[in-house]
Amino acid sequence: MKTRQKSGKAEAAGGNPGKFRLALASWLGVWPVLTGLSFILTPLLQPWPLAARTLVTSAIMVPVMIFGVMPAIERLLSTFTKIGCQPQSRS
């Protein structure tokens, strides 16, 4: 993947959001989902080993993020994630 320098920071070419903006948008979705799952699942999974608890939590969290939360975050923050991104000209 090619990168270009913009304001001293590398940004993906082709109009993709910068890594910082993408990370922040992802975190805005991950934190509330993880907090909610921890609140709900901790009493149920407390006696289980750590590896089993994280397996169950991640098996629930990933589909929730991919199919529910991230599309909503993408719509809500579409302007924020595209600030300063110029589509690559096709010459």
C-alpha positions as CSV (number, residue, x, y, z in Angstrom):
1,M,0.0,0.0,0.0
2,K,1.4,3.4,-0.9
3,T,1.4,6.2,1.6
4,R,1.8,9.9,1.2
5,Q,3.0,12.5,3.7
6,K,0.4,15.0,4.9
7,S,1.2,17.5,7.6
8,G,4.1,15.4,8.7
9,K,2.0,12.3,9.2
10,A,1.8,9.3,6.9
11,E,-1.7,8.7,5.6
12,A,-3.0,5.9,3.4
13,A,-3.3,6.9,-0.2
14,G,-6.6,6.5,-2.0
15,G,-8.8,8.5,0.4
16,N,-8.7,6.2,3.3
17,P,-8.9,7.6,6.8
18,G,-5.8,8.1,8.8
19,K,-4.8,5.3,11.2
20,F,-5.4,7.6,14.3
21,R,-9.0,8.4,13.2
22,L,-9.7,4.8,12.3
23,A,-8.4,3.7,15.7
24,L,-10.4,6.3,17.6
25,A,-13.6,5.4,15.7
26,S,-13.0,1.7,16.5
27,W,-12.4,2.4,20.1
28,L,-15.6,4.4,20.3
29,G,-17.4,1.2,19.4
30,V,-15.3,-1.4,21.2
31,W,-15.3,0.3,24.7
32,P,-19.1,0.4,25.3
33,V,-19.6,-3.1,23.8
34,L,-16.8,-4.6,25.9
35,T,-18.0,-2.8,29.0
36,G,-21.6,-4.1,28.5
37,L,-20.4,-7.6,27.8
38,S,-18.2,-7.6,30.9
39,F,-21.1,-6.3,33.1
40,I,-23.4,-9.1,31.8
41,L,-21.0,-12.0,31.4
42,T,-18.7,-11.6,34.5
43,P,-21.2,-13.0,37.0
44,L,-22.0,-16.0,34.7
45,L,-18.4,-16.8,33.6
46,Q,-16.6,-16.0,36.9
47,P,-15.8,-19.7,37.7
48,W,-14.4,-20.3,34.2
49,P,-10.7,-20.1,33.3
50,L,-9.6,-16.8,31.8
51,A,-9.0,-18.3,28.3
52,A,-12.6,-19.7,28.2
53,R,-14.0,-16.3,29.4
54,T,-12.2,-14.4,26.7
55,L,-13.1,-17.0,24.1
56,V,-16.8,-16.5,24.9
57,T,-16.6,-12.7,25.2
58,S,-14.7,-12.4,21.9
59,A,-17.1,-14.8,20.1
60,I,-20.0,-12.5,21.0
61,M,-18.1,-9.2,20.6
62,V,-16.7,-9.6,17.1
63,P,-20.0,-10.2,15.3
64,V,-21.7,-7.5,17.3
65,M,-18.9,-5.1,16.3
66,I,-18.7,-6.2,12.6
67,F,-22.4,-6.3,11.8
68,G,-23.9,-3.8,14.2
69,V,-21.7,-1.3,15.9
70,M,-19.0,-0.5,13.2
71,P,-21.5,0.2,10.4
72,A,-23.3,2.6,12.8
73,I,-20.0,4.3,13.8
74,E,-19.1,4.5,10.2
75,R,-22.3,6.4,9.4
76,L,-22.1,8.6,12.4
77,L,-18.4,9.6,12.0
78,S,-18.2,9.5,8.2
79,T,-17.2,13.2,8.0
80,F,-14.7,12.9,10.9
81,T,-12.9,9.9,9.3
82,K,-12.7,11.5,5.9
83,I,-11.3,14.9,7.0
84,G,-8.1,15.6,5.1
85,C,-8.4,12.6,2.9
86,Q,-8.3,13.2,-0.8
87,P,-9.2,10.4,-3.3
88,Q,-6.2,9.4,-5.4
89,S,-6.5,10.7,-8.9
90,R,-6.5,8.0,-11.6
91,S,-4.2,9.2,-14.4
